[in-house]
Every structure is written in C-alpha cells, then in structure tokens.
C-alpha cells in the first residue's frame, strides 16, 4: 500500500487532470499556471468530512452558517479579520461537538484570499463548500458617495469573491463536487436608496454566480446566491428603530429574519442532495420583495 501522502511528492494527479482535456473541442479553460500546479499536486484527501470555508464567521449570519454547517457534520474553516470574534465561534462549535479551525484573513487583501483557499485545499486535500458571506456597507446617497466608499464595497463584496471562487473551483473539480454559495441581498435585486455601491456589488454577484453555475455544472459544482432581506445582526442594528419599524410594514411575516434562518437555507443548498439546485438567486426575506 502506498504511503498516505504518496501524492504529496508526485505530480501525477495534476498531470492526469491536464492531460484529460478533450482535444478538438472548444475549451474555455486555459491551462493552470505552474505555481498553482505545484499546490494542486500535493492535494490528497486527509479528512473524511466535507470541508467548508465560511467568510464573515466571527458574528451575525456568518457565525450562524458556520455553526449550522458544523452541526451538519462539515469541517468548517472560520474566516474574518477579528481573531477574537473567530475564537468565540470556534469555542461554540467545539463545545457543541463540531469540527472547525480559525484562519483570520482580511478580504481586502486579495493575495491573502488566494493563499487562504489554496492553503485550505492543500492542508485537507479537499475543498467542498465555499460560503462567501462576509460583507460591508458604506451607505450614503449617490450624490455624496466618494470613490473610496464605492471602491471599498466593491473590493470586499465583489472582487474578493471573484478571487475566492476562482481559487476554489480547481480543488472542487478535482473532488468532482462543489457547493458555492454567495450571500447577496435583496438590495442587489431591487436596489435600495443609499446603497448604490452595495446594490451594485450584490447585483454583480448574481450574474457572476450564475456564470459559475453554467461553467461548472458538468463538474458537479453548483453555485447559488442566497439573498437575505432584513436580518437581525450588527449590520441592521445601526439602522435605528424608525427604519426598522418602516421596514416591518413591508414584511408579510411582520418581523425581521434571524441569522439561523439564512443558515438553514445555506445548509440545504450546500448539502449533497442539492445537486440539481444551481444558478439561482434564492430570496429569504419574509416575503418583503414578493
Ligand atoms: P455583520 O454582522 O456586519 O458581519 C459581517 C462579517 O463580515 C463579520 O464576521 C466581519 O468580521 C466580516 N468582514 C467584514 N469585512 C471583512 C473583511 N474585510 N475581511 C474579512 N471579513 C470581513 O453582517 P451580517 O449582517 O451578518 O451580514 C452577512 C452577509 O449578509 C453580508 O454579505 C451582508 O451583505 C449580507 N446581508 C445581510 C443582511 C442583514 O439584514 N443583516 C441583509 C442582506 C444581506 P470582522 O469584522 O471580524 O472582519
């Protein structure tokens, strides 16, 4: 029997993938670049659980998603900037008997995002689930919006997700399984006064995610957006009572959503049984935008 890490020193798995490209058929994929090949060749499954990356896992919706996926038997990689916040999620998951690890990362640093995804795939020999949940707001009316406010939101809420998805699909292809969930927003579907930057990023996520679904469907990889409405988190806490009370008038269930309700949707969309559910923007908003 070969040693468990035999492929770690061999380039064979990677060689097989590149040689297997069909000849004479249109192919949209360029050959992988050599630096990635070096990483990919070392990937060998070393964990029998599905491995999930969840960004923004230090609080709010991301923490609820991480806790739910761990409860469902996934090994969850917890990502955010705050080591303290991540430690709290890590402690809660482990206390409940779940499996997880902390990997702090600032999504503004796109080289770090690439290294994060490559590092998880290399450590565990697999990457099955990617939940791009982290997001920021820099709200103001378009007339007053600065270039910096626009760029910051586009950088964290859209460009970093392009980088993480691009990095994730190769290990997912190798595993012939992948579940990508990008957390959007009803603002990206309907627009919202004061959120030109945020709505543009979230709307961009929809077209981007549907494109991944179309490029990757035959490889066993699904990609969906989950678009929450008003959810009780720090992000909506700053809105003030007047805004929340007004919002309630437009929500048929007459309450804000809970992070756990978004986590439940993510749990299904990332499950093995959801292989036919792809290229969708699934709205979870208590009926607000219906
Ligand atoms: P939140 O409570 O403000 O939490 C945001 C999370 O993102 C935190 O864990 C934060 O951790 C992380 N984050 C922010 N900037 C980061 C960066 N540069 N690098 C790494 N991590 C970063 O937000 P939430 O309400 O849970 O929202 C989660 C997602 O749902 C977002 O994409 C948001 O747009 C979307 N959403 C929320 C609502 C809502 O009503 N709450 C509605 C629609 C959509 P650190 O600060 O530790 O980095």
py3Dmol code that shows the C-alpha trace and the ligand (Angstrom):
import py3Dmol

protein = """\
ATOM      1  CA  UNK A   1       0.000   0.000   0.000  1.00  0.00           C
ATOM      2  CA  UNK A   2       1.494   3.432  -0.895  1.00  0.00           C
ATOM      3  CA  UNK A   3       2.101   5.825   1.982  1.00  0.00           C
ATOM      4  CA  UNK A   4      -0.887   8.063   2.785  1.00  0.00           C
ATOM      5  CA  UNK A   5       0.889  11.125   1.456  1.00  0.00           C
ATOM      6  CA  UNK A   6       2.338   9.475  -1.644  1.00  0.00           C
ATOM      7  CA  UNK A   7       0.761  12.005  -3.982  1.00  0.00           C
ATOM      8  CA  UNK A   8       2.201  14.809  -1.932  1.00  0.00           C
ATOM      9  CA  UNK A   9       5.521  14.245  -3.631  1.00  0.00           C
ATOM     10  CA  UNK A  10       4.123  13.252  -7.014  1.00  0.00           C
ATOM     11  CA  UNK A  11       2.779  15.389  -9.828  1.00  0.00           C
ATOM     12  CA  UNK A  12       0.621  12.538 -11.160  1.00  0.00           C
ATOM     13  CA  UNK A  13      -2.853  13.703 -10.053  1.00  0.00           C
ATOM     14  CA  UNK A  14      -2.286  17.091 -11.602  1.00  0.00           C
ATOM     15  CA  UNK A  15      -0.822  15.571 -14.745  1.00  0.00           C
ATOM     16  CA  UNK A  16      -3.927  13.410 -15.182  1.00  0.00           C
ATOM     17  CA  UNK A  17      -6.237  16.400 -14.992  1.00  0.00           C
ATOM     18  CA  UNK A  18      -4.344  18.477 -17.546  1.00  0.00           C
ATOM     19  CA  UNK A  19      -3.851  15.567 -19.992  1.00  0.00           C
ATOM     20  CA  UNK A  20      -7.564  14.702 -19.791  1.00  0.00           C
ATOM     21  CA  UNK A  21      -8.628  17.879 -21.577  1.00  0.00           C
ATOM     22  CA  UNK A  22     -10.630  16.949 -24.677  1.00  0.00           C
ATOM     23  CA  UNK A  23      -8.799  17.536 -27.943  1.00  0.00           C
ATOM     24  CA  UNK A  24     -10.681  19.205 -30.769  1.00  0.00           C
ATOM     25  CA  UNK A  25     -13.499  20.533 -28.558  1.00  0.00           C
ATOM     26  CA  UNK A  26     -13.982  24.144 -27.634  1.00  0.00           C
ATOM     27  CA  UNK A  27     -12.473  24.666 -24.193  1.00  0.00           C
ATOM     28  CA  UNK A  28     -12.759  27.878 -22.274  1.00  0.00           C
ATOM     29  CA  UNK A  29     -10.251  26.918 -19.616  1.00  0.00           C
ATOM     30  CA  UNK A  30      -6.632  27.945 -20.036  1.00  0.00           C
ATOM     31  CA  UNK A  31      -4.045  25.535 -18.711  1.00  0.00           C
ATOM     32  CA  UNK A  32      -3.336  26.068 -14.996  1.00  0.00           C
ATOM     33  CA  UNK A  33      -0.298  28.183 -14.325  1.00  0.00           C
ATOM     34  CA  UNK A  34       2.786  26.446 -12.896  1.00  0.00           C
ATOM     35  CA  UNK A  35       2.597  27.949  -9.378  1.00  0.00           C
ATOM     36  CA  UNK A  36      -0.903  26.538  -8.951  1.00  0.00           C
ATOM     37  CA  UNK A  37       0.214  23.169 -10.336  1.00  0.00           C
ATOM     38  CA  UNK A  38       2.741  22.884  -7.557  1.00  0.00           C
ATOM     39  CA  UNK A  39      -0.004  23.375  -4.955  1.00  0.00           C
ATOM     40  CA  UNK A  40      -2.536  21.149  -6.657  1.00  0.00           C
ATOM     41  CA  UNK A  41      -0.184  18.216  -6.938  1.00  0.00           C
ATOM     42  CA  UNK A  42       0.001  17.979  -3.154  1.00  0.00           C
ATOM     43  CA  UNK A  43      -3.777  17.695  -2.643  1.00  0.00           C
ATOM     44  CA  UNK A  44      -4.797  14.337  -1.236  1.00  0.00           C
ATOM     45  CA  UNK A  45      -7.906  13.961   0.954  1.00  0.00           C
ATOM     46  CA  UNK A  46      -6.748  13.745   4.541  1.00  0.00           C
ATOM     47  CA  UNK A  47     -10.122  14.346   6.196  1.00  0.00           C
ATOM     48  CA  UNK A  48     -13.311  12.347   5.685  1.00  0.00           C
ATOM     49  CA  UNK A  49     -15.699  15.250   6.369  1.00  0.00           C
ATOM     50  CA  UNK A  50     -16.723  17.740   3.735  1.00  0.00           C
ATOM     51  CA  UNK A  51     -14.580  20.856   4.185  1.00  0.00           C
ATOM     52  CA  UNK A  52     -16.352  24.219   4.116  1.00  0.00           C
ATOM     53  CA  UNK A  53     -14.943  27.749   4.141  1.00  0.00           C
ATOM     54  CA  UNK A  54     -17.284  30.345   5.656  1.00  0.00           C
ATOM     55  CA  UNK A  55     -16.241  34.004   5.484  1.00  0.00           C
ATOM     56  CA  UNK A  56     -17.538  36.537   7.966  1.00  0.00           C
ATOM     57  CA  UNK A  57     -17.811  33.764  10.568  1.00  0.00           C
ATOM     58  CA  UNK A  58     -16.987  35.998  13.542  1.00  0.00           C
ATOM     59  CA  UNK A  59     -20.577  37.190  14.031  1.00  0.00           C
ATOM     60  CA  UNK A  60     -24.051  37.590  12.560  1.00  0.00           C
ATOM     61  CA  UNK A  61     -25.172  35.478   9.624  1.00  0.00           C
ATOM     62  CA  UNK A  62     -21.701  34.004   9.020  1.00  0.00           C
ATOM     63  CA  UNK A  63     -21.425  32.704  12.563  1.00  0.00           C
ATOM     64  CA  UNK A  64     -24.870  31.098  12.286  1.00  0.00           C
ATOM     65  CA  UNK A  65     -23.900  29.484   8.963  1.00  0.00           C
ATOM     66  CA  UNK A  66     -20.638  28.155  10.418  1.00  0.00           C
ATOM     67  CA  UNK A  67     -22.396  26.707  13.458  1.00  0.00           C
ATOM     68  CA  UNK A  68     -25.072  25.082  11.308  1.00  0.00           C
ATOM     69  CA  UNK A  69     -22.644  23.524   8.827  1.00  0.00           C
ATOM     70  CA  UNK A  70     -20.545  22.164  11.703  1.00  0.00           C
ATOM     71  CA  UNK A  71     -23.690  20.754  13.307  1.00  0.00           C
ATOM     72  CA  UNK A  72     -24.421  19.044   9.976  1.00  0.00           C
ATOM     73  CA  UNK A  73     -21.038  17.304  10.099  1.00  0.00           C
ATOM     74  CA  UNK A  74     -18.838  19.578   7.999  1.00  0.00           C
ATOM     75  CA  UNK A  75     -15.330  20.657   8.975  1.00  0.00           C
ATOM     76  CA  UNK A  76     -15.669  24.444   8.898  1.00  0.00           C
ATOM     77  CA  UNK A  77     -12.855  26.906   8.219  1.00  0.00           C
ATOM     78  CA  UNK A  78     -13.773  30.132  10.007  1.00  0.00           C
ATOM     79  CA  UNK A  79     -12.665  33.333   8.260  1.00  0.00           C
ATOM     80  CA  UNK A  80     -12.873  37.017   9.247  1.00  0.00           C
ATOM     81  CA  UNK A  81     -10.432  39.724  10.385  1.00  0.00           C
ATOM     82  CA  UNK A  82     -11.159  39.572  14.098  1.00  0.00           C
ATOM     83  CA  UNK A  83      -9.260  36.736  15.792  1.00  0.00           C
ATOM     84  CA  UNK A  84     -11.315  37.386  18.942  1.00  0.00           C
ATOM     85  CA  UNK A  85     -14.645  37.023  17.144  1.00  0.00           C
ATOM     86  CA  UNK A  86     -13.469  33.890  15.353  1.00  0.00           C
ATOM     87  CA  UNK A  87     -12.289  32.399  18.642  1.00  0.00           C
ATOM     88  CA  UNK A  88     -15.806  32.812  20.075  1.00  0.00           C
ATOM     89  CA  UNK A  89     -17.320  30.950  17.103  1.00  0.00           C
ATOM     90  CA  UNK A  90     -14.577  28.308  17.315  1.00  0.00           C
ATOM     91  CA  UNK A  91     -15.307  27.741  21.011  1.00  0.00           C
ATOM     92  CA  UNK A  92     -19.068  27.488  20.458  1.00  0.00           C
ATOM     93  CA  UNK A  93     -18.701  24.969  17.616  1.00  0.00           C
ATOM     94  CA  UNK A  94     -16.251  22.784  19.506  1.00  0.00           C
ATOM     95  CA  UNK A  95     -18.374  22.916  22.675  1.00  0.00           C
ATOM     96  CA  UNK A  96     -21.254  21.545  20.605  1.00  0.00           C
ATOM     97  CA  UNK A  97     -19.053  18.698  19.340  1.00  0.00           C
ATOM     98  CA  UNK A  98     -18.339  20.193  15.906  1.00  0.00           C
ATOM     99  CA  UNK A  99     -15.143  20.372  13.877  1.00  0.00           C
ATOM    100  CA  UNK A 100     -13.606  23.685  12.804  1.00  0.00           C
ATOM    101  CA  UNK A 101     -10.482  25.784  12.555  1.00  0.00           C
ATOM    102  CA  UNK A 102      -9.732  29.506  12.562  1.00  0.00           C
ATOM    103  CA  UNK A 103      -7.994  31.246   9.650  1.00  0.00           C
ATOM    104  CA  UNK A 104      -8.069  35.049  10.033  1.00  0.00           C
ATOM    105  CA  UNK A 105      -7.958  36.886   6.707  1.00  0.00           C
ATOM    106  CA  UNK A 106      -8.697  40.411   5.533  1.00  0.00           C
ATOM    107  CA  UNK A 107     -10.722  40.079   2.340  1.00  0.00           C
ATOM    108  CA  UNK A 108      -9.340  43.436   1.205  1.00  0.00           C
ATOM    109  CA  UNK A 109      -6.067  41.602   0.621  1.00  0.00           C
ATOM    110  CA  UNK A 110      -6.770  39.527  -2.449  1.00  0.00           C
ATOM    111  CA  UNK A 111      -3.405  37.750  -2.427  1.00  0.00           C
ATOM    112  CA  UNK A 112      -4.266  36.623   1.108  1.00  0.00           C
ATOM    113  CA  UNK A 113      -7.670  35.364  -0.109  1.00  0.00           C
ATOM    114  CA  UNK A 114      -5.983  33.281  -2.803  1.00  0.00           C
ATOM    115  CA  UNK A 115      -3.482  31.930  -0.258  1.00  0.00           C
ATOM    116  CA  UNK A 116      -6.312  31.130   2.161  1.00  0.00           C
ATOM    117  CA  UNK A 117      -8.214  28.982  -0.328  1.00  0.00           C
ATOM    118  CA  UNK A 118      -5.056  27.303  -1.655  1.00  0.00           C
ATOM    119  CA  UNK A 119      -3.932  26.653   1.926  1.00  0.00           C
ATOM    120  CA  UNK A 120      -7.203  25.010   2.975  1.00  0.00           C
ATOM    121  CA  UNK A 121      -7.206  22.748  -0.107  1.00  0.00           C
ATOM    122  CA  UNK A 122      -3.587  21.832   0.479  1.00  0.00           C
ATOM    123  CA  UNK A 123      -3.977  21.131   4.209  1.00  0.00           C
ATOM    124  CA  UNK A 124      -7.083  18.998   3.888  1.00  0.00           C
ATOM    125  CA  UNK A 125      -6.608  17.666   0.374  1.00  0.00           C
ATOM    126  CA  UNK A 126     -10.092  18.855  -0.490  1.00  0.00           C
ATOM    127  CA  UNK A 127     -12.447  21.809  -0.560  1.00  0.00           C
ATOM    128  CA  UNK A 128     -16.134  21.010  -0.895  1.00  0.00           C
ATOM    129  CA  UNK A 129     -18.089  24.082   0.164  1.00  0.00           C
ATOM    130  CA  UNK A 130     -17.374  27.809  -0.116  1.00  0.00           C
ATOM    131  CA  UNK A 131     -19.737  30.278   1.530  1.00  0.00           C
ATOM    132  CA  UNK A 132     -18.819  33.859   0.716  1.00  0.00           C
ATOM    133  CA  UNK A 133     -20.793  35.602   3.424  1.00  0.00           C
ATOM    134  CA  UNK A 134     -18.601  38.488   4.645  1.00  0.00           C
ATOM    135  CA  UNK A 135     -19.826  41.859   3.515  1.00  0.00           C
ATOM    136  CA  UNK A 136     -19.689  45.532   4.402  1.00  0.00           C
ATOM    137  CA  UNK A 137     -21.821  48.614   3.873  1.00  0.00           C
ATOM    138  CA  UNK A 138     -20.721  52.214   3.316  1.00  0.00           C
ATOM    139  CA  UNK A 139     -24.165  53.732   2.874  1.00  0.00           C
ATOM    140  CA  UNK A 140     -24.818  57.219   1.569  1.00  0.00           C
ATOM    141  CA  UNK A 141     -26.786  58.796  -1.254  1.00  0.00           C
ATOM    142  CA  UNK A 142     -25.140  58.630  -4.671  1.00  0.00           C
ATOM    143  CA  UNK A 143     -24.750  62.422  -4.742  1.00  0.00           C
ATOM    144  CA  UNK A 144     -22.442  62.189  -1.724  1.00  0.00           C
ATOM    145  CA  UNK A 145     -20.759  58.857  -2.388  1.00  0.00           C
ATOM    146  CA  UNK A 146     -16.987  59.068  -2.626  1.00  0.00           C
ATOM    147  CA  UNK A 147     -14.792  56.987  -4.907  1.00  0.00           C
ATOM    148  CA  UNK A 148     -13.353  55.387  -1.763  1.00  0.00           C
ATOM    149  CA  UNK A 149     -16.790  54.327  -0.479  1.00  0.00           C
ATOM    150  CA  UNK A 150     -17.581  52.808  -3.871  1.00  0.00           C
ATOM    151  CA  UNK A 151     -14.224  51.023  -4.187  1.00  0.00           C
ATOM    152  CA  UNK A 152     -14.188  49.660  -0.631  1.00  0.00           C
ATOM    153  CA  UNK A 153     -17.565  47.972  -1.001  1.00  0.00           C
ATOM    154  CA  UNK A 154     -16.844  46.616  -4.490  1.00  0.00           C
ATOM    155  CA  UNK A 155     -13.464  45.336  -3.277  1.00  0.00           C
ATOM    156  CA  UNK A 156     -14.773  43.366  -0.275  1.00  0.00           C
ATOM    157  CA  UNK A 157     -18.263  42.424  -1.508  1.00  0.00           C
ATOM    158  CA  UNK A 158     -17.458  41.505  -5.123  1.00  0.00           C
ATOM    159  CA  UNK A 159     -13.800  41.351  -6.135  1.00  0.00           C
ATOM    160  CA  UNK A 160     -12.701  39.212  -3.190  1.00  0.00           C
ATOM    161  CA  UNK A 161     -15.484  36.763  -4.088  1.00  0.00           C
ATOM    162  CA  UNK A 162     -14.240  36.522  -7.665  1.00  0.00           C
ATOM    163  CA  UNK A 163     -10.801  35.665  -6.251  1.00  0.00           C
ATOM    164  CA  UNK A 164     -12.039  33.060  -3.743  1.00  0.00           C
ATOM    165  CA  UNK A 165     -14.357  31.354  -6.259  1.00  0.00           C
ATOM    166  CA  UNK A 166     -11.650  31.227  -8.914  1.00  0.00           C
ATOM    167  CA  UNK A 167      -9.291  29.635  -6.397  1.00  0.00           C
ATOM    168  CA  UNK A 168     -11.938  27.213  -5.089  1.00  0.00           C
ATOM    169  CA  UNK A 169     -13.114  25.663  -8.326  1.00  0.00           C
ATOM    170  CA  UNK A 170      -9.895  23.753  -9.045  1.00  0.00           C
ATOM    171  CA  UNK A 171      -9.922  21.688  -5.830  1.00  0.00           C
ATOM    172  CA  UNK A 172     -13.689  21.273  -6.272  1.00  0.00           C
ATOM    173  CA  UNK A 173     -13.165  19.988  -9.815  1.00  0.00           C
ATOM    174  CA  UNK A 174     -10.586  17.553  -8.529  1.00  0.00           C
ATOM    175  CA  UNK A 175     -13.087  16.289  -5.938  1.00  0.00           C
ATOM    176  CA  UNK A 176     -15.868  16.223  -8.573  1.00  0.00           C
ATOM    177  CA  UNK A 177     -18.050  18.042  -6.053  1.00  0.00           C
ATOM    178  CA  UNK A 178     -18.533  21.636  -5.083  1.00  0.00           C
ATOM    179  CA  UNK A 179     -21.088  23.890  -3.464  1.00  0.00           C
ATOM    180  CA  UNK A 180     -20.587  27.641  -3.794  1.00  0.00           C
ATOM    181  CA  UNK A 181     -22.964  29.990  -2.004  1.00  0.00           C
ATOM    182  CA  UNK A 182     -22.538  33.729  -2.306  1.00  0.00           C
ATOM    183  CA  UNK A 183     -24.571  35.776   0.125  1.00  0.00           C
ATOM    184  CA  UNK A 184     -26.263  38.550  -1.809  1.00  0.00           C
ATOM    185  CA  UNK A 185     -29.039  40.860  -0.703  1.00  0.00           C
ATOM    186  CA  UNK A 186     -32.479  41.976  -1.751  1.00  0.00           C
ATOM    187  CA  UNK A 187     -30.739  45.340  -2.367  1.00  0.00           C
ATOM    188  CA  UNK A 188     -28.915  43.683  -5.264  1.00  0.00           C
ATOM    189  CA  UNK A 189     -32.208  42.564  -6.791  1.00  0.00           C
ATOM    190  CA  UNK A 190     -34.402  45.618  -6.171  1.00  0.00           C
ATOM    191  CA  UNK A 191     -31.911  48.437  -5.493  1.00  0.00           C
ATOM    192  CA  UNK A 192     -32.045  50.493  -2.307  1.00  0.00           C
ATOM    193  CA  UNK A 193     -31.691  54.227  -1.789  1.00  0.00           C
ATOM    194  CA  UNK A 194     -28.385  54.990  -0.092  1.00  0.00           C
ATOM    195  CA  UNK A 195     -26.746  51.747  -1.231  1.00  0.00           C
ATOM    196  CA  UNK A 196     -25.581  52.309  -4.817  1.00  0.00           C
ATOM    197  CA  UNK A 197     -22.212  50.696  -4.061  1.00  0.00           C
ATOM    198  CA  UNK A 198     -23.656  47.783  -2.048  1.00  0.00           C
ATOM    199  CA  UNK A 199     -26.523  47.126  -4.503  1.00  0.00           C
ATOM    200  CA  UNK A 200     -24.098  47.154  -7.450  1.00  0.00           C
ATOM    201  CA  UNK A 201     -21.810  44.628  -5.735  1.00  0.00           C
ATOM    202  CA  UNK A 202     -24.688  42.346  -4.731  1.00  0.00           C
ATOM    203  CA  UNK A 203     -26.281  42.569  -8.196  1.00  0.00           C
ATOM    204  CA  UNK A 204     -22.897  41.744  -9.718  1.00  0.00           C
ATOM    205  CA  UNK A 205     -22.742  38.647  -7.539  1.00  0.00           C
ATOM    206  CA  UNK A 206     -25.904  37.289  -9.155  1.00  0.00           C
ATOM    207  CA  UNK A 207     -24.565  37.358 -12.729  1.00  0.00           C
ATOM    208  CA  UNK A 208     -21.163  36.151 -11.544  1.00  0.00           C
ATOM    209  CA  UNK A 209     -22.627  33.219  -9.593  1.00  0.00           C
ATOM    210  CA  UNK A 210     -24.959  32.126 -12.390  1.00  0.00           C
ATOM    211  CA  UNK A 211     -21.967  32.147 -14.732  1.00  0.00           C
ATOM    212  CA  UNK A 212     -20.006  29.865 -12.392  1.00  0.00           C
ATOM    213  CA  UNK A 213     -23.013  27.536 -12.324  1.00  0.00           C
ATOM    214  CA  UNK A 214     -23.053  27.378 -16.109  1.00  0.00           C
ATOM    215  CA  UNK A 215     -19.307  26.877 -16.473  1.00  0.00           C
ATOM    216  CA  UNK A 216     -19.057  24.296 -13.688  1.00  0.00           C
ATOM    217  CA  UNK A 217     -22.378  22.419 -13.701  1.00  0.00           C
ATOM    218  CA  UNK A 218     -20.982  19.408 -15.538  1.00  0.00           C
ATOM    219  CA  UNK A 219     -18.175  19.121 -12.970  1.00  0.00           C
ATOM    220  CA  UNK A 220     -20.523  18.527 -10.036  1.00  0.00           C
ATOM    221  CA  UNK A 221     -20.172  22.092  -8.797  1.00  0.00           C
ATOM    222  CA  UNK A 222     -23.271  24.150  -8.031  1.00  0.00           C
ATOM    223  CA  UNK A 223     -23.306  27.907  -7.428  1.00  0.00           C
ATOM    224  CA  UNK A 224     -26.142  29.925  -5.951  1.00  0.00           C
ATOM    225  CA  UNK A 225     -26.836  33.276  -4.347  1.00  0.00           C
ATOM    226  CA  UNK A 226     -28.865  33.492  -1.182  1.00  0.00           C
ATOM    227  CA  UNK A 227     -30.335  36.960  -0.906  1.00  0.00           C
ATOM    228  CA  UNK A 228     -31.475  37.848   2.628  1.00  0.00           C
ATOM    229  CA  UNK A 229     -33.935  40.591   3.457  1.00  0.00           C
ATOM    230  CA  UNK A 230     -33.747  42.346   6.848  1.00  0.00           C
ATOM    231  CA  UNK A 231     -31.930  40.062   9.287  1.00  0.00           C
ATOM    232  CA  UNK A 232     -31.207  40.842  12.950  1.00  0.00           C
ATOM    233  CA  UNK A 233     -27.424  41.419  13.034  1.00  0.00           C
ATOM    234  CA  UNK A 234     -24.913  44.198  13.756  1.00  0.00           C
ATOM    235  CA  UNK A 235     -25.378  45.334  10.137  1.00  0.00           C
ATOM    236  CA  UNK A 236     -29.051  46.181  10.691  1.00  0.00           C
ATOM    237  CA  UNK A 237     -28.637  47.201  14.349  1.00  0.00           C
ATOM    238  CA  UNK A 238     -27.135  50.525  13.213  1.00  0.00           C
ATOM    239  CA  UNK A 239     -30.191  51.383  11.106  1.00  0.00           C
ATOM    240  CA  UNK A 240     -32.240  52.677  14.021  1.00  0.00           C
ATOM    241  CA  UNK A 241     -35.791  51.951  15.169  1.00  0.00           C
ATOM    242  CA  UNK A 242     -37.555  54.239  12.675  1.00  0.00           C
ATOM    243  CA  UNK A 243     -36.068  52.458   9.665  1.00  0.00           C
ATOM    244  CA  UNK A 244     -36.773  49.026  11.169  1.00  0.00           C
ATOM    245  CA  UNK A 245     -40.368  49.908  12.026  1.00  0.00           C
ATOM    246  CA  UNK A 246     -40.944  51.179   8.491  1.00  0.00           C
ATOM    247  CA  UNK A 247     -39.391  48.010   7.073  1.00  0.00           C
ATOM    248  CA  UNK A 248     -41.759  45.840   9.113  1.00  0.00           C
ATOM    249  CA  UNK A 249     -44.726  47.319   7.249  1.00  0.00           C
ATOM    250  CA  UNK A 250     -43.371  45.749   4.058  1.00  0.00           C
ATOM    251  CA  UNK A 251     -42.565  42.338   5.515  1.00  0.00           C
ATOM    252  CA  UNK A 252     -45.566  39.988   5.365  1.00  0.00           C
ATOM    253  CA  UNK A 253     -44.333  37.877   8.301  1.00  0.00           C
ATOM    254  CA  UNK A 254     -44.100  41.143  10.360  1.00  0.00           C
ATOM    255  CA  UNK A 255     -40.687  40.505  11.863  1.00  0.00           C
ATOM    256  CA  UNK A 256     -37.018  40.659  10.932  1.00  0.00           C
ATOM    257  CA  UNK A 257     -35.310  37.421   9.997  1.00  0.00           C
ATOM    258  CA  UNK A 258     -32.882  35.526  12.216  1.00  0.00           C
ATOM    259  CA  UNK A 259     -29.348  34.560  11.131  1.00  0.00           C
ATOM    260  CA  UNK A 260     -30.279  30.911  11.747  1.00  0.00           C
ATOM    261  CA  UNK A 261     -32.957  31.188   9.056  1.00  0.00           C
ATOM    262  CA  UNK A 262     -30.336  32.146   6.458  1.00  0.00           C
ATOM    263  CA  UNK A 263     -28.080  29.380   7.795  1.00  0.00           C
ATOM    264  CA  UNK A 264     -30.861  26.825   7.251  1.00  0.00           C
ATOM    265  CA  UNK A 265     -31.121  27.839   3.587  1.00  0.00           C
ATOM    266  CA  UNK A 266     -27.335  27.607   3.186  1.00  0.00           C
ATOM    267  CA  UNK A 267     -27.340  24.178   4.840  1.00  0.00           C
ATOM    268  CA  UNK A 268     -29.750  22.830   2.239  1.00  0.00           C
ATOM    269  CA  UNK A 269     -28.123  24.476  -0.768  1.00  0.00           C
ATOM    270  CA  UNK A 270     -24.704  23.094   0.258  1.00  0.00           C
ATOM    271  CA  UNK A 271     -25.988  19.589   1.027  1.00  0.00           C
ATOM    272  CA  UNK A 272     -25.155  16.577  -1.121  1.00  0.00           C
ATOM    273  CA  UNK A 273     -28.828  16.229  -2.068  1.00  0.00           C
ATOM    274  CA  UNK A 274     -28.986  19.732  -3.604  1.00  0.00           C
ATOM    275  CA  UNK A 275     -27.039  18.830  -6.749  1.00  0.00           C
ATOM    276  CA  UNK A 276     -29.900  19.872  -9.073  1.00  0.00           C
ATOM    277  CA  UNK A 277     -30.270  23.294  -7.422  1.00  0.00           C
ATOM    278  CA  UNK A 278     -27.930  25.705  -9.167  1.00  0.00           C
ATOM    279  CA  UNK A 279     -27.721  29.124 -10.853  1.00  0.00           C
ATOM    280  CA  UNK A 280     -30.411  30.561  -8.580  1.00  0.00           C
ATOM    281  CA  UNK A 281     -30.788  33.713  -6.522  1.00  0.00           C
ATOM    282  CA  UNK A 282     -32.845  32.451  -3.590  1.00  0.00           C
ATOM    283  CA  UNK A 283     -34.585  35.204  -1.673  1.00  0.00           C
ATOM    284  CA  UNK A 284     -35.093  34.717   2.086  1.00  0.00           C
ATOM    285  CA  UNK A 285     -36.850  37.893   3.156  1.00  0.00           C
ATOM    286  CA  UNK A 286     -40.160  37.061   4.866  1.00  0.00           C
ATOM    287  CA  UNK A 287     -41.936  37.895   1.609  1.00  0.00           C
ATOM    288  CA  UNK A 288     -40.735  41.521   1.523  1.00  0.00           C
ATOM    289  CA  UNK A 289     -39.888  41.654  -2.186  1.00  0.00           C
ATOM    290  CA  UNK A 290     -42.649  39.365  -3.430  1.00  0.00           C
TER     291      UNK A 290
END
"""
ligand_1 = """\
48
LIG
P -22.162 41.675 10.075
O -22.885 41.303 11.299
O -21.737 43.096 9.873
O -20.881 40.719 9.926
C -20.010 40.887 8.836
C -18.967 39.802 8.865
O -18.060 40.026 7.775
C -18.171 39.798 10.147
O -17.853 38.473 10.512
C -16.902 40.542 9.729
O -15.838 40.112 10.540
C -16.733 40.083 8.290
N -15.938 41.019 7.484
C -16.219 42.309 7.215
N -15.234 42.852 6.487
C -14.298 41.883 6.331
C -13.039 41.837 5.687
N -12.503 42.900 5.059
N -12.341 40.683 5.722
C -12.842 39.600 6.354
N -14.033 39.580 6.970
C -14.750 40.712 6.963
O -23.007 41.311 8.760
P -24.248 40.317 8.592
O -25.476 41.102 8.814
O -24.032 39.070 9.314
O -24.183 40.090 7.012
C -23.563 38.953 6.446
C -23.806 38.982 4.943
O -25.197 39.030 4.686
C -23.207 40.186 4.237
O -22.705 39.814 2.970
C -24.383 41.118 4.073
O -24.210 41.984 2.980
C -25.487 40.122 3.838
N -26.818 40.641 4.145
C -27.158 40.974 5.417
C -28.443 41.462 5.677
C -28.900 41.834 7.043
O -30.035 42.303 7.170
N -28.116 41.654 8.082
C -29.354 41.610 4.614
C -28.964 41.255 3.344
C -27.702 40.762 3.105
P -14.620 41.063 11.009
O -15.180 42.410 11.288
O -14.068 40.354 12.189
O -13.682 41.048 9.845
"""
view = py3Dmol.view(width=600, height=400)
view.addModel(protein, "pdb")
view.setStyle({"model": 0}, {"cartoon": {"style": "trace"}})
view.addModel(ligand_1, "xyz")
view.setStyle({"model": 1}, {"stick": {}})
view.zoomTo()
view.show()
